[in-house]
């Protein structure tokens, strides 16, 4: 039996949940290891050996260590190509390029404003931090323009990279989940017919439902 891979970090983290969704899609056994960020465990020397920037997730597959959630997802999809969802990272150069271009769009265009909104609208209230209304307004406008592009694309294809669910779609799950369910910004997605249809479909996948269950469960013990 293969040794489970290790994922370090809280499932509430958007980057950690991205990796967990990928592992579940690929049916890869994993061990989720708690990192208490409020106590600074992500800045301790042992953790910095795995993640030199002191962020989450960190990832181990036997003697291999990786960081950055999108790179980890690509690795998982390539190494475990023959199990689970075989379409997750495509099977040919053109499919992979299409997935990669939308992964880049997520990382470079969608993620910056959506991450600001997730922090300001979902996390700042929990942390009793003052919200920046100007920043919220500015990033809602930015995200709306990006979703207009998505709306056009999703009028042409079922998913972002084509007719199959891929990493391109999966990578959007964490931030969108918080914005739709924990903030007043759900209309940015649901008011756009194609984006709303796409979100309903990708958020209903069993893999993502299991990630949400992990987010709502007590944290596992540290090791």
Residue frames as a rotation matrix with the C-alpha (Angstrom) as fourth column:
UNK 1
0.579 0.815 0.000 0.00
0.815 -0.579 0.000 0.00
0.000 0.000 -1.000 0.00
UNK 2
-0.069 -0.600 0.797 1.32
0.536 -0.696 -0.478 3.43
0.842 0.394 0.369 -0.94
UNK 3
-0.538 -0.194 -0.820 2.31
0.819 -0.353 -0.453 5.79
-0.201 -0.915 0.349 1.85
UNK 4
0.584 0.807 0.092 -0.22
0.808 -0.566 -0.162 8.61
-0.079 0.169 -0.982 2.16
UNK 5
-0.277 -0.591 0.757 1.03
0.539 -0.748 -0.387 12.03
0.795 0.301 0.526 1.07
UNK 6
-0.185 0.138 -0.973 1.12
0.934 -0.284 -0.218 14.70
-0.307 -0.949 -0.077 3.76
UNK 7
-0.003 0.249 0.968 -0.57
0.482 -0.848 0.220 18.08
0.876 0.467 -0.118 3.56
UNK 8
-0.509 -0.273 -0.817 0.35
0.857 -0.251 -0.450 20.64
-0.082 -0.929 0.362 6.22
UNK 9
-0.970 0.149 0.192 -2.08
-0.131 -0.986 0.102 23.41
0.204 0.073 0.976 7.03
UNK 10
-0.563 0.823 0.072 -5.67
-0.028 0.068 -0.997 24.17
-0.826 -0.564 -0.015 8.06
UNK 11
-0.517 0.420 0.746 -8.41
0.839 0.423 0.344 23.19
-0.171 0.803 -0.571 5.59
UNK 12
0.525 0.697 -0.489 -9.96
0.583 -0.713 -0.389 26.63
-0.620 -0.081 -0.780 6.11
UNK 13
-0.283 -0.709 -0.646 -7.03
-0.190 -0.619 0.762 28.02
-0.940 0.338 0.041 4.13
UNK 14
0.676 0.566 -0.473 -8.00
-0.537 -0.061 -0.841 28.57
-0.505 0.822 0.263 0.50
UNK 15
0.020 -0.759 -0.651 -4.63
-0.961 0.165 -0.223 27.25
0.276 0.630 -0.726 -0.72
UNK 16
-0.792 -0.263 0.551 -4.81
-0.476 0.831 -0.288 24.14
-0.382 -0.490 -0.783 1.47
UNK 17
0.069 0.914 0.400 -8.39
-0.196 0.405 -0.893 23.41
-0.978 -0.017 0.208 0.38
UNK 18
0.471 0.008 -0.882 -7.30
-0.875 -0.122 -0.468 23.65
-0.111 0.993 -0.050 -3.27
UNK 19
-0.560 -0.771 -0.302 -4.78
-0.777 0.616 -0.130 20.85
0.286 0.162 -0.944 -2.72
UNK 20
-0.665 0.369 0.649 -7.27
-0.268 0.694 -0.668 18.75
-0.697 -0.618 -0.363 -0.77
UNK 21
0.435 0.870 -0.234 -9.83
-0.522 0.031 -0.852 19.00
-0.734 0.493 0.468 -3.57
UNK 22
0.185 -0.467 -0.865 -7.20
-0.943 0.163 -0.290 17.85
0.277 0.869 -0.410 -6.07
UNK 23
-0.822 -0.524 0.225 -6.19
-0.570 0.765 -0.299 14.88
-0.016 -0.373 -0.928 -3.92
UNK 24
-0.303 0.801 0.517 -9.82
-0.218 0.470 -0.855 13.82
-0.928 -0.371 0.032 -3.56
UNK 25
0.552 0.456 -0.699 -10.45
-0.754 -0.086 -0.651 14.15
-0.356 0.886 0.296 -7.31
UNK 26
-0.002 -0.681 -0.732 -7.41
-0.827 0.413 -0.382 11.95
0.563 0.604 -0.564 -7.97
UNK 27
0.891 0.430 -0.146 -8.34
-0.264 0.752 0.604 9.51
0.369 -0.500 0.783 -5.18
UNK 28
-0.100 -0.980 -0.170 -4.94
0.036 0.167 -0.985 9.89
0.994 -0.104 0.019 -3.53
UNK 29
0.588 0.253 -0.768 -4.63
0.722 0.265 0.640 8.92
0.366 -0.930 -0.027 0.12
UNK 30
-0.131 -0.635 0.761 -3.45
0.048 -0.771 -0.635 11.80
0.990 -0.046 0.132 2.28
UNK 31
0.018 0.049 -0.999 -2.74
0.995 0.099 0.023 12.77
0.100 -0.994 -0.047 5.84
UNK 32
0.385 0.184 0.904 -3.80
0.203 -0.973 0.111 16.28
0.900 0.140 -0.412 6.85
UNK 33
-0.160 -0.584 -0.796 -1.44
0.954 0.117 -0.278 17.68
0.255 -0.803 0.538 9.47
UNK 34
0.810 0.580 -0.087 -2.54
0.574 -0.755 0.315 20.64
0.117 -0.305 -0.945 11.53
UNK 35
-0.466 -0.863 0.195 -0.43
0.758 -0.503 -0.416 23.80
0.457 -0.046 0.888 11.59
UNK 36
0.437 0.622 -0.649 -1.45
0.872 -0.469 0.138 26.26
-0.218 -0.627 -0.748 14.30
UNK 37
-0.073 -0.475 0.877 -0.78
0.729 -0.626 -0.278 29.55
0.681 0.619 0.392 12.58
UNK 38
0.740 0.390 0.548 -2.03
-0.059 -0.773 0.631 31.61
0.670 -0.500 -0.549 15.52
UNK 39
0.869 -0.494 0.026 0.87
0.066 0.169 0.983 30.16
-0.490 -0.853 0.179 17.53
UNK 40
0.474 -0.701 -0.533 3.34
-0.836 -0.548 -0.022 30.79
-0.277 0.456 -0.846 14.73
UNK 41
0.330 -0.355 0.875 3.99
0.008 0.928 0.373 27.13
-0.944 -0.116 0.309 13.91
UNK 42
0.849 0.039 0.527 4.30
0.516 0.156 -0.842 28.06
-0.115 0.987 0.112 10.22
UNK 43
0.757 -0.607 0.242 7.35
-0.458 -0.757 -0.466 30.21
0.466 0.242 -0.851 11.06
UNK 44
0.631 -0.522 0.574 9.29
-0.440 0.369 0.819 27.57
-0.639 -0.769 0.003 13.00
UNK 45
-0.249 -0.884 -0.395 12.55
-0.853 0.007 0.521 26.18
-0.458 0.467 -0.756 11.55
UNK 46
-0.660 -0.004 0.751 11.22
0.121 0.986 0.113 22.66
-0.741 0.165 -0.651 10.95
UNK 47
0.405 0.878 0.256 8.26
0.496 0.025 -0.868 23.97
-0.768 0.479 -0.425 8.96
UNK 48
0.574 -0.233 -0.785 10.42
-0.562 -0.809 -0.171 26.44
-0.595 0.539 -0.596 7.03
UNK 49
-0.601 -0.753 0.268 12.41
-0.349 0.549 0.760 23.47
-0.719 0.364 -0.593 5.73
UNK 50
-0.367 0.575 0.731 9.22
0.750 0.648 -0.134 22.39
-0.551 0.499 -0.669 3.96
UNK 51
0.544 0.597 0.589 7.85
0.801 -0.578 -0.155 25.83
0.248 0.557 -0.793 3.08
UNK 52
-0.396 -0.904 -0.163 10.63
0.909 -0.360 -0.209 28.45
0.130 -0.231 0.964 3.03
UNK 53
-0.595 0.224 0.772 8.16
0.030 -0.953 0.300 31.37
0.803 0.202 0.561 2.89
UNK 54
-0.981 0.168 -0.094 6.36
0.105 0.062 -0.993 30.26
-0.161 -0.984 -0.078 6.06
UNK 55
-0.344 0.913 -0.219 2.97
-0.936 -0.351 0.009 29.86
-0.069 0.208 0.976 4.40
UNK 56
-0.418 0.282 0.864 0.56
-0.029 0.946 -0.324 26.96
-0.908 -0.161 -0.387 3.88
UNK 57
0.968 0.101 0.230 0.27
-0.196 0.876 0.440 24.43
-0.157 -0.471 0.868 2.45
UNK 58
-0.301 -0.946 -0.117 3.43
-0.926 0.262 0.271 22.43
-0.226 0.190 -0.955 2.64
UNK 59
0.779 0.588 -0.216 3.31
-0.626 0.712 -0.318 19.06
-0.033 0.383 0.923 0.92
UNK 60
-0.362 -0.889 0.281 5.31
-0.829 0.445 0.339 15.85
-0.427 -0.110 -0.898 1.24
UNK 61
0.837 0.443 -0.322 5.24
-0.539 0.768 -0.345 12.76
0.095 0.463 0.881 -0.94
UNK 62
0.759 -0.607 -0.235 7.75
0.642 0.757 0.117 10.40
0.107 -0.240 0.965 0.67
UNK 63
-0.055 -0.883 -0.467 11.09
0.850 -0.286 0.442 12.21
-0.524 -0.373 0.766 0.18
UNK 64
-0.518 -0.039 0.855 9.66
0.667 -0.644 0.375 14.98
0.536 0.764 0.359 -2.03
UNK 65
-0.211 0.446 -0.870 8.62
0.702 -0.550 -0.453 18.34
-0.681 -0.706 -0.197 -0.57
UNK 66
-0.512 0.131 0.849 6.67
0.701 -0.507 0.501 20.98
0.496 0.852 0.169 -2.47
UNK 67
-0.410 0.502 -0.762 4.98
0.465 -0.603 -0.648 24.29
-0.785 -0.620 0.014 -1.79
UNK 68
-0.703 0.350 -0.619 2.57
-0.621 -0.727 0.295 26.57
-0.346 0.591 0.728 -3.71
UNK 69
-0.143 0.763 0.631 -0.86
-0.250 0.589 -0.769 25.00
-0.958 -0.268 0.106 -4.11
UNK 70
0.707 0.456 -0.541 -1.18
-0.613 0.013 -0.790 25.22
-0.353 0.890 0.289 -7.90
UNK 71
-0.145 -0.841 -0.522 2.23
-0.910 0.320 -0.262 23.59
0.387 0.437 -0.812 -8.42
UNK 72
-0.724 -0.051 0.688 1.26
-0.476 0.760 -0.444 20.86
-0.500 -0.648 -0.574 -5.95
UNK 73
0.310 0.930 0.196 -1.99
-0.362 0.306 -0.880 20.25
-0.879 0.202 0.432 -7.87
UNK 74
0.520 -0.196 -0.831 -0.10
-0.842 0.047 -0.538 19.93
0.144 0.980 -0.140 -11.15
UNK 75
-0.585 -0.810 0.027 2.30
-0.790 0.563 -0.242 17.45
0.181 -0.163 -0.970 -9.56
UNK 76
-0.442 0.501 0.744 -0.51
-0.355 0.664 -0.658 15.35
-0.824 -0.555 -0.116 -8.10
UNK 77
0.585 0.769 -0.259 -2.35
-0.505 0.095 -0.858 15.31
-0.635 0.632 0.444 -11.43
UNK 78
0.285 -0.578 -0.764 0.75
-0.881 0.155 -0.446 14.24
0.377 0.801 -0.465 -13.35
UNK 79
-0.710 -0.648 0.275 2.06
-0.703 0.636 -0.319 11.64
0.032 -0.420 -0.907 -10.90
UNK 80
-0.629 0.565 0.534 -1.34
0.055 0.717 -0.695 10.03
-0.776 -0.407 -0.482 -10.36
UNK 81
-0.636 0.319 -0.703 -2.53
-0.748 -0.478 0.460 10.51
-0.188 0.819 0.543 -13.95
UNK 82
-0.708 0.284 -0.647 -3.93
-0.238 0.767 0.596 6.99
0.665 0.576 -0.475 -14.23
UNK 83
-0.587 0.547 -0.596 -6.22
0.797 0.519 -0.309 7.12
0.140 -0.657 -0.741 -11.20
UNK 84
-0.296 0.576 -0.762 -9.23
0.455 -0.617 -0.643 9.15
-0.840 -0.537 -0.079 -10.15
UNK 85
0.753 0.584 -0.303 -10.28
0.094 -0.551 -0.829 11.94
-0.652 0.595 -0.470 -12.48
UNK 86
0.022 -0.805 0.593 -8.09
0.809 0.363 0.463 11.31
-0.588 0.470 0.659 -15.53
UNK 87
0.317 0.174 0.932 -9.15
0.817 -0.549 -0.175 14.55
0.481 0.818 -0.316 -17.24
UNK 88
0.705 0.124 -0.698 -8.04
0.609 -0.611 0.506 16.82
-0.363 -0.782 -0.506 -14.42
UNK 89
0.137 -0.715 -0.686 -4.88
-0.205 -0.698 0.686 18.04
-0.969 0.047 -0.242 -16.15
UNK 90
0.583 0.210 -0.785 -5.65
-0.777 -0.138 -0.614 16.91
-0.238 0.968 0.083 -19.69
UNK 91
0.585 -0.311 0.749 -4.09
0.204 0.950 0.235 14.16
-0.785 0.015 0.619 -21.77
UNK 92
0.311 -0.498 0.810 -2.41
0.946 0.079 -0.315 16.05
0.093 0.864 0.495 -24.61
UNK 93
-0.661 -0.732 -0.164 -0.42
0.746 -0.666 -0.034 19.25
-0.084 -0.145 0.986 -25.18
UNK 94
-0.619 0.474 0.627 -3.36
0.056 -0.769 0.637 21.33
0.784 0.429 0.449 -26.38
UNK 95
0.479 0.806 -0.349 -5.59
0.395 0.157 0.905 20.25
0.784 -0.571 -0.243 -23.50
UNK 96
0.139 -0.514 -0.846 -2.84
0.987 0.001 0.162 20.97
-0.083 -0.858 0.507 -20.98
UNK 97
-0.836 -0.466 0.291 -2.17
0.510 -0.854 0.098 24.38
0.203 0.231 0.952 -22.55
UNK 98
-0.167 0.868 0.468 -5.87
0.037 -0.469 0.882 25.28
0.985 0.165 0.046 -22.35
UNK 99
0.632 0.344 -0.695 -6.00
0.650 0.253 0.717 24.22
0.422 -0.904 -0.063 -18.70
UNK 100
-0.238 -0.837 -0.493 -2.79
0.963 -0.270 -0.007 26.09
-0.127 -0.476 0.870 -17.94
UNK 101
-0.715 -0.052 0.697 -4.00
0.317 -0.913 0.257 29.31
0.623 0.405 0.670 -19.53
UNK 102
0.307 0.894 0.326 -7.10
-0.061 -0.324 0.944 29.32
0.950 -0.310 -0.045 -17.33
UNK 103
0.495 -0.278 -0.823 -5.04
0.858 0.305 0.413 28.35
0.137 -0.911 0.390 -14.29
UNK 104
-0.654 -0.755 0.059 -2.91
0.749 -0.656 -0.097 31.40
0.112 -0.020 0.994 -15.05
UNK 105
-0.340 0.623 0.704 -6.05
0.020 -0.744 0.668 33.49
0.940 0.241 0.241 -15.43
UNK 106
0.682 0.580 -0.445 -7.19
0.411 0.200 0.890 32.28
0.605 -0.790 -0.102 -12.03
UNK 107
0.204 -0.694 -0.690 -3.84
0.973 0.064 0.223 32.98
-0.111 -0.717 0.688 -10.38
UNK 108
-0.748 -0.651 0.129 -3.11
0.664 -0.730 0.161 36.31
-0.011 0.206 0.978 -12.08
UNK 109
-0.719 0.517 0.465 -6.55
-0.119 -0.750 0.650 37.86
0.685 0.412 0.601 -12.68
UNK 110
0.288 0.935 -0.206 -9.22
0.026 0.207 0.978 36.16
0.957 -0.287 0.035 -10.53
UNK 111
0.175 -0.231 -0.957 -7.24
0.865 0.501 0.037 35.44
0.471 -0.834 0.287 -7.37
UNK 112
-0.808 -0.586 0.064 -5.98
0.466 -0.701 -0.540 38.97
0.361 -0.407 0.839 -6.50
UNK 113
-0.559 0.616 0.555 -9.36
-0.606 -0.760 0.234 40.71
0.567 -0.205 0.798 -6.17
UNK 114
0.418 0.775 -0.475 -11.21
-0.183 0.583 0.791 37.62
0.890 -0.244 0.385 -4.89
UNK 115
-0.109 -0.537 -0.837 -8.57
0.787 0.468 -0.402 37.04
0.608 -0.702 0.371 -2.18
UNK 116
-0.924 -0.163 0.345 -8.89
-0.023 -0.879 -0.476 40.64
0.381 -0.448 0.809 -1.01
UNK 117
-0.151 0.961 0.231 -12.66
-0.721 -0.267 0.640 40.22
0.677 -0.070 0.733 -0.80
UNK 118
0.350 0.229 -0.909 -12.40
0.305 0.889 0.341 36.89
0.886 -0.397 0.241 1.02
UNK 119
-0.564 -0.630 -0.534 -10.14
0.718 -0.055 -0.694 38.45
0.408 -0.775 0.483 3.63
UNK 120
-0.923 0.155 0.353 -12.07
-0.239 -0.949 -0.207 41.70
0.302 -0.275 0.913 3.99
UNK 121
-0.159 0.986 0.046 -15.56
-0.813 -0.158 0.561 40.19
0.560 0.052 0.827 3.96
UNK 122
0.573 0.406 -0.712 -15.15
-0.087 0.894 0.439 36.68
0.815 -0.189 0.548 5.39
UNK 123
0.114 -0.645 -0.755 -12.07
0.775 0.533 -0.339 36.66
0.621 -0.547 0.561 7.61
UNK 124
-0.688 -0.423 0.590 -11.69
0.047 -0.837 -0.546 40.22
0.725 -0.347 0.595 8.91
UNK 125
0.173 0.800 0.575 -15.02
-0.689 -0.319 0.651 40.08
0.704 -0.508 0.496 10.82
UNK 126
0.780 0.084 -0.620 -14.02
0.249 0.868 0.430 36.79
0.574 -0.490 0.656 12.45
UNK 127
-0.115 -0.940 -0.322 -10.66
0.882 0.053 -0.469 38.31
0.457 -0.338 0.823 13.44
UNK 128
0.604 0.478 -0.638 -12.40
0.725 -0.663 0.189 41.49
-0.332 -0.577 -0.746 14.65
UNK 129
-0.601 -0.795 -0.083 -10.43
0.619 -0.529 0.581 43.59
-0.505 0.298 0.810 12.19
UNK 130
0.045 0.601 -0.798 -11.75
-0.178 -0.781 -0.599 46.78
-0.983 0.169 0.072 10.61
UNK 131
0.197 0.126 0.972 -12.90
0.857 0.460 -0.233 46.36
-0.477 0.879 -0.018 7.03
UNK 132
-0.682 -0.464 -0.566 -11.63
0.066 -0.809 0.584 48.70
-0.729 0.361 0.583 4.32
UNK 133
0.303 0.943 0.138 -14.76
0.279 0.051 -0.959 49.77
-0.911 0.329 -0.247 2.44
UNK 134
0.420 -0.221 -0.880 -12.78
-0.760 -0.615 -0.208 51.49
-0.496 0.757 -0.426 -0.31
UNK 135
-0.679 -0.733 -0.038 -10.73
-0.671 0.599 0.437 48.37
-0.298 0.323 -0.898 -0.93
UNK 136
-0.456 0.609 0.649 -13.87
0.292 0.791 -0.538 46.22
-0.841 -0.056 -0.539 -0.94
UNK 137
0.564 0.722 -0.401 -15.60
-0.089 -0.429 -0.899 48.46
-0.821 0.543 -0.178 -3.46
UNK 138
0.097 -0.642 -0.760 -12.55
-0.934 -0.323 0.153 48.60
-0.344 0.695 -0.631 -5.72
UNK 139
-0.836 -0.523 0.167 -12.06
-0.458 0.832 0.312 44.84
-0.302 0.184 -0.935 -5.76
UNK 140
-0.077 0.882 0.464 -15.74
0.274 0.467 -0.841 44.07
-0.959 0.063 -0.278 -6.31
UNK 141
0.633 0.277 -0.723 -15.51
-0.512 -0.551 -0.659 46.20
-0.581 0.787 -0.207 -9.44
UNK 142
-0.323 -0.849 -0.417 -12.34
-0.930 0.203 0.308 44.40
-0.177 0.487 -0.855 -10.57
UNK 143
-0.773 0.039 0.634 -13.83
-0.055 0.990 -0.128 40.98
-0.633 -0.134 -0.763 -9.95
UNK 144
0.288 0.958 0.007 -17.02
0.013 0.004 -1.000 41.89
-0.957 0.288 -0.011 -11.78
UNK 145
0.394 -0.217 -0.893 -15.06
-0.874 -0.390 -0.290 42.75
-0.285 0.895 -0.343 -14.92
UNK 146
-0.725 -0.689 -0.008 -13.18
-0.673 0.705 0.224 39.45
-0.149 0.168 -0.975 -14.75
UNK 147
-0.531 0.597 0.601 -16.42
0.166 0.769 -0.617 37.53
-0.831 -0.228 -0.507 -14.30
UNK 148
0.465 0.627 -0.625 -17.79
-0.522 -0.376 -0.766 39.24
-0.715 0.683 0.152 -17.39
UNK 149
-0.240 -0.647 -0.724 -14.98
-0.965 0.243 0.103 37.53
0.109 0.723 -0.683 -19.32
UNK 150
-0.911 -0.071 0.406 -15.83
-0.198 0.939 -0.281 34.24
-0.361 -0.336 -0.870 -17.63
UNK 151
-0.014 0.997 0.076 -19.49
-0.190 0.072 -0.979 34.71
-0.982 -0.028 0.188 -18.51
UNK 152
0.401 0.107 -0.910 -18.63
-0.894 -0.171 -0.415 34.93
-0.200 0.979 0.028 -22.19
UNK 153
-0.613 -0.717 -0.331 -16.29
-0.760 0.650 -0.001 31.95
0.216 0.251 -0.944 -22.01
UNK 154
-0.853 0.286 0.435 -18.78
-0.048 0.789 -0.612 29.80
-0.519 -0.544 -0.660 -20.15
UNK 155
0.269 0.905 -0.329 -21.39
-0.549 -0.137 -0.825 30.60
-0.791 0.403 0.460 -22.78
UNK 156
0.213 -0.309 -0.927 -19.13
-0.945 0.175 -0.276 28.77
0.248 0.935 -0.255 -25.23
UNK 157
-0.354 -0.405 -0.843 -18.11
-0.177 0.914 -0.365 25.75
0.918 0.020 -0.395 -23.15
UNK 158
0.587 0.650 -0.482 -19.38
0.280 0.396 0.875 23.82
0.760 -0.648 0.051 -20.15
UNK 159
0.665 -0.476 -0.576 -16.19
0.630 -0.056 0.774 24.43
-0.401 -0.878 0.262 -18.16
UNK 160
0.609 -0.411 -0.679 -13.37
-0.320 -0.910 0.264 26.94
-0.726 0.057 -0.685 -18.46
UNK 161
-0.412 -0.895 -0.169 -10.92
-0.588 0.120 0.800 24.76
-0.696 0.429 -0.576 -20.41
UNK 162
-0.809 0.167 -0.563 -13.51
-0.437 0.470 0.767 22.84
0.393 0.867 -0.308 -22.40
UNK 163
0.135 0.967 -0.215 -16.22
-0.609 0.252 0.752 20.25
0.782 0.029 0.623 -21.80
UNK 164
0.278 -0.105 -0.955 -14.52
0.572 0.817 0.077 18.48
0.772 -0.567 0.287 -18.88
UNK 165
0.983 0.006 0.185 -13.98
-0.155 -0.527 0.836 19.59
0.103 -0.850 -0.517 -15.27
UNK 166
0.347 -0.932 -0.106 -10.27
0.554 0.295 -0.779 20.29
0.757 0.211 0.618 -14.82
UNK 167
-0.243 -0.580 -0.777 -7.76
0.963 -0.237 -0.125 21.98
-0.112 -0.779 0.616 -12.54
UNK 168
-0.819 -0.045 0.572 -8.77
0.250 -0.925 0.286 25.25
0.516 0.377 0.769 -14.18
UNK 169
0.162 0.954 0.252 -12.20
-0.133 -0.232 0.963 24.99
0.978 -0.190 0.089 -12.57
UNK 170
0.450 -0.013 -0.893 -11.03
0.746 0.556 0.368 23.34
0.491 -0.831 0.260 -9.36
UNK 171
-0.560 -0.810 -0.174 -8.63
0.777 -0.441 -0.449 26.19
0.287 -0.386 0.876 -8.61
UNK 172
-0.582 0.417 0.698 -11.55
-0.216 -0.907 0.361 28.63
0.784 0.060 0.618 -8.41
UNK 173
0.134 0.764 -0.632 -13.43
0.463 0.516 0.721 26.63
0.876 -0.389 -0.284 -5.77
UNK 174
-0.323 -0.260 -0.910 -11.83
0.938 0.040 -0.344 27.96
0.126 -0.965 0.231 -2.54
UNK 175
-0.974 -0.080 -0.213 -12.25
0.122 -0.974 -0.189 31.71
-0.193 -0.210 0.958 -2.97
UNK 176
-0.598 0.802 -0.006 -15.62
-0.357 -0.260 0.897 31.43
0.718 0.538 0.442 -4.70
UNK 177
-0.160 0.518 -0.840 -16.93
0.670 0.682 0.293 29.21
0.725 -0.516 -0.457 -1.91
UNK 178
-0.555 -0.100 -0.826 -16.28
0.774 -0.425 -0.469 31.89
-0.304 -0.900 0.314 0.69
UNK 179
-0.976 0.146 -0.160 -17.61
-0.187 -0.940 0.287 34.72
-0.109 0.310 0.944 -1.47
UNK 180
-0.462 0.851 -0.250 -20.85
-0.203 0.172 0.964 32.90
0.863 0.496 0.093 -2.31
UNK 181
0.120 0.559 -0.821 -21.52
0.553 0.649 0.523 31.40
0.824 -0.516 -0.231 1.11
UNK 182
0.012 -0.229 -0.973 -19.94
0.996 -0.083 0.032 33.72
-0.089 -0.970 0.227 3.69
UNK 183
-0.816 -0.316 -0.484 -20.27
0.293 -0.948 0.125 37.23
-0.499 -0.040 0.866 2.20
UNK 184
0.219 0.908 -0.356 -22.71
0.064 -0.378 -0.924 39.54
-0.974 0.179 -0.141 0.44
UNK 185
-0.301 -0.485 -0.821 -20.85
-0.745 -0.418 0.520 39.03
-0.596 0.768 -0.236 -2.87
UNK 186
-0.438 0.149 0.887 -22.63
0.285 0.958 -0.020 35.92
-0.853 0.244 -0.462 -4.10
UNK 187
0.632 0.762 -0.144 -24.58
0.135 -0.291 -0.947 38.03
-0.763 0.579 -0.287 -6.60
UNK 188
0.034 -0.707 -0.706 -21.34
-0.815 -0.428 0.390 38.64
-0.578 0.563 -0.591 -8.53
UNK 189
-0.918 -0.366 0.152 -21.53
-0.251 0.835 0.490 34.98
-0.306 0.412 -0.858 -9.53
UNK 190
-0.520 0.768 0.373 -25.23
0.580 0.638 -0.506 34.14
-0.627 -0.047 -0.777 -9.39
UNK 191
0.287 0.647 -0.706 -26.38
-0.125 -0.706 -0.697 37.18
-0.950 0.288 -0.121 -11.37
UNK 192
-0.267 -0.432 -0.861 -24.39
-0.940 -0.081 0.332 35.95
-0.213 0.898 -0.385 -14.36
UNK 193
0.658 0.749 -0.073 -26.29
-0.747 0.637 -0.190 33.08
-0.096 0.180 0.979 -15.97
UNK 194
0.617 -0.449 -0.647 -23.33
-0.165 0.730 -0.664 31.04
0.770 0.516 0.376 -17.24
UNK 195
-0.497 -0.810 0.312 -21.09
-0.456 -0.062 -0.888 31.72
0.738 -0.584 -0.338 -14.25
UNK 196
-0.140 0.542 0.829 -23.91
-0.975 0.072 -0.211 30.78
-0.174 -0.838 0.518 -11.89
UNK 197
0.846 0.440 -0.302 -24.57
-0.508 0.836 -0.206 27.55
0.162 0.327 0.931 -13.77
UNK 198
0.190 -0.885 -0.424 -20.84
-0.127 0.407 -0.905 26.73
0.974 0.226 -0.035 -13.74
UNK 199
-0.562 -0.427 0.709 -20.52
-0.708 -0.196 -0.679 27.47
0.429 -0.883 -0.192 -10.02
UNK 200
0.349 0.770 0.534 -23.52
-0.915 0.403 0.017 25.32
-0.202 -0.495 0.845 -9.12
UNK 201
0.861 -0.008 -0.509 -21.99
-0.236 0.880 -0.412 22.41
0.452 0.474 0.756 -11.03
UNK 202
-0.035 -0.968 -0.249 -18.40
-0.063 0.251 -0.966 22.59
0.997 -0.019 -0.070 -9.79
UNK 203
-0.524 -0.157 0.837 -19.36
-0.787 -0.287 -0.546 23.25
0.326 -0.945 0.027 -6.16
UNK 204
0.526 0.794 0.304 -21.63
-0.847 0.522 0.102 20.17
-0.078 -0.311 0.947 -6.20
UNK 205
0.176 -0.531 -0.829 -18.75
-0.403 0.729 -0.553 17.77
0.898 0.432 -0.086 -6.88
UNK 206
0.869 0.198 -0.453 -18.25
0.252 0.611 0.750 15.13
0.425 -0.766 0.481 -4.19
UNK 207
-0.066 -0.979 -0.193 -14.60
0.848 0.046 -0.528 16.09
0.526 -0.199 0.827 -3.82
UNK 208
-0.591 -0.161 0.790 -15.50
-0.065 -0.967 -0.246 19.66
0.804 -0.197 0.561 -2.86
UNK 209
0.529 0.822 0.211 -18.29
-0.379 0.006 0.926 18.57
0.760 -0.569 0.314 -0.54
UNK 210
0.636 -0.368 -0.679 -15.71
0.672 0.697 0.252 16.50
0.380 -0.616 0.690 1.34
UNK 211
-0.507 -0.815 0.280 -13.37
0.581 -0.563 -0.588 19.49
0.637 -0.135 0.759 1.58
UNK 212
-0.168 0.536 0.827 -16.19
-0.469 -0.782 0.411 21.55
0.867 -0.319 0.383 3.09
UNK 213
0.822 0.425 -0.378 -16.79
0.067 0.588 0.806 18.75
0.566 -0.688 0.455 5.59
UNK 214
0.081 -0.889 -0.450 -13.11
0.908 0.252 -0.335 18.90
0.411 -0.382 0.828 6.55
UNK 215
-0.573 -0.270 0.774 -13.38
0.101 -0.960 -0.260 22.66
0.813 -0.070 0.577 6.99
UNK 216
0.174 0.779 0.603 -16.27
-0.654 -0.367 0.662 22.16
0.737 -0.509 0.445 9.39
UNK 217
0.695 0.007 -0.719 -14.58
0.357 0.865 0.353 19.36
0.624 -0.502 0.598 11.36
UNK 218
0.884 -0.467 -0.004 -12.32
-0.185 -0.358 0.915 19.75
-0.428 -0.809 -0.403 14.41
UNK 219
0.429 -0.793 -0.431 -8.65
-0.848 -0.190 -0.495 20.10
0.311 0.578 -0.754 13.40
UNK 220
0.759 -0.240 -0.605 -6.54
0.235 0.968 -0.089 16.92
0.607 -0.075 0.791 13.42
UNK 221
0.839 -0.492 -0.232 -3.79
0.178 -0.155 0.972 16.63
-0.514 -0.857 -0.043 16.02
UNK 222
0.564 -0.754 -0.337 -0.33
-0.817 -0.450 -0.362 17.97
0.121 0.479 -0.869 15.20
UNK 223
0.946 -0.292 -0.142 2.40
0.294 0.956 -0.005 15.39
0.137 -0.037 0.990 14.64
